[in-house]
Amino acid sequence: MSNKTMRLDLDDSGVVMNPGVHDAEILRIEIQGEELAKKSALISCRAENNEEFVIHIEGIHFFSMNFLISQNVISELYFLNKRDPGDFLSGIAELEKYTFNRYKTVADQIIAGTLSLVAVVPSVGCEFTAICEKAFLARV
């Protein structure tokens, strides 16, 4: 683990409680990689105190994002691993169509810890959900 990797403080529902995450602004979203399961995403963010951090998402199996606007502010950031993804999966209309995975299969993999779900619920702007093999926060 890099010394820049941040320890996640999660509440019982999987909401990231680390200082600076709530009300942080999403500055940039960068997707890298050629093949789907080898793709990664870096979501650069700036907290209200101007400290920057990155949400790293690796081994992407699914990534859904709506629009980006001039300001994209995080209300809640969820990291779900070994937890029931509940309504997050049912809210992804395209999951079965584009990944050929069944909701129950993906939910079982998240509960087992082989996959993770990362989701941003915005105060304003960009909302996204990713299903991936690994995710973490790091200081810039």
N, C-alpha and C positions, 0 to 999 in steps of 0.2 A: 504494500500500500504506500503510495507516494505521500510525502509530508504535506502536499497540497490537497490530498483527498480529505474531504470533510466527513466526520462521523455524522450519520443521520440520526436526528431525534424525531421519532415518529409517535403520534398519538395512537390510540387503540383502533382508529379507523384507517390508519396509514397516511394521515396528513403530516407532511414535513413541518416540524415546529422550530427548526433552526432559525436563530435571529437573522433578519434581513431577507428571508425568502418571501414572506407575506408582503405584498406591495412592491416587490422588486419588478423592474421593468425588463421585458425581453428585448434585447438589442439586436440579436442576429440568430438565425437558424441556419445551420450548415449541414447538409447531408453529404456523406462521402461513401464511396464504394461502388462496385460494379454489380455484384450479385446480391439479391435481397438479403439473405441471412448473413452476408458479410458487410452489409451497410452499417454505418454508424451515423449518429447525429450529435452535434455540439450546439447546445442552446446557450448563448452568452447572455448573462443577466447582470443588472446593476441594482444593488439594494439602495434604499433611501439614503443611507450614509455614504453613498458613492463607492462602496466596496463592490468589486466584481466577482462573480462566480460563474461556473459553467455546469450545466446539466449534461453529463455524458450518457449517451444511450448507445449500447453496442449490441451487435447481432440482432438487428431489427427484423422482426417477422411481420409487423404491421405498423404503419404510421399514418394517422389521420389528423389533418389540421384544417381549420377553417381559415378565414382571412386574417391577414396582418394589416393593421392600420398604423397611423402615426404614433400612437401610444398603445403599448400592450403590457398590461399590468397583471401580475399574478395575485389572485385572491388565495387560492389553495393549490399546493403541489402535492400530489399523491405518489407514493412509491409502494406498490403492492407486490409482495413476494411472500409466499406461504400464508396468504390471506385470501379470503373469498373476494373476487373482483366484482361480484354483484351487479349493480346497475351500470357500471362502466362498460361491460361487455355488451349488455343488451342495448346500450346506446350507440353501438358501432354497427350501423346498418350494413356497411359494406364488408364486414369481416368474413362472413361465409362466402360471399360472392367473389371477392378478390383473392382470398387466401386459401380457399377450399378447405378451411378448418371449421369444425363445428364449435359453437359457443361452449358446449359442455367440455369438449376436449381441451380447449384453450384454458377454460376455468380450472380444470383438473391439473393442468401443467403449472398454472400460477400457484394454486394451492400447494402443489408438491414442491414448488421452489425451482423447477427447471426453467420457467419463464417468469418474467416480471412485467408488471403494467405500470407505466408512468403516465400521469395525467396532470394537465394544468387546467384549472378552473379559473377563468380570468375575472378580474374586477371590470376590465374593459379590454377589448381587442382579442388577440389570438387565444384560441382554445385548442389543445391537442391531446391525443392519446397515442401512446406507443406500447407495443408488445415486443419485448426484447429478451435477450439472454442475460444482459447485465446492465445496470444503471447505477450512477453515483454522482455526487456533487464534488466539485473541486474549486479551490480558490484560484484566482488568476494571479 
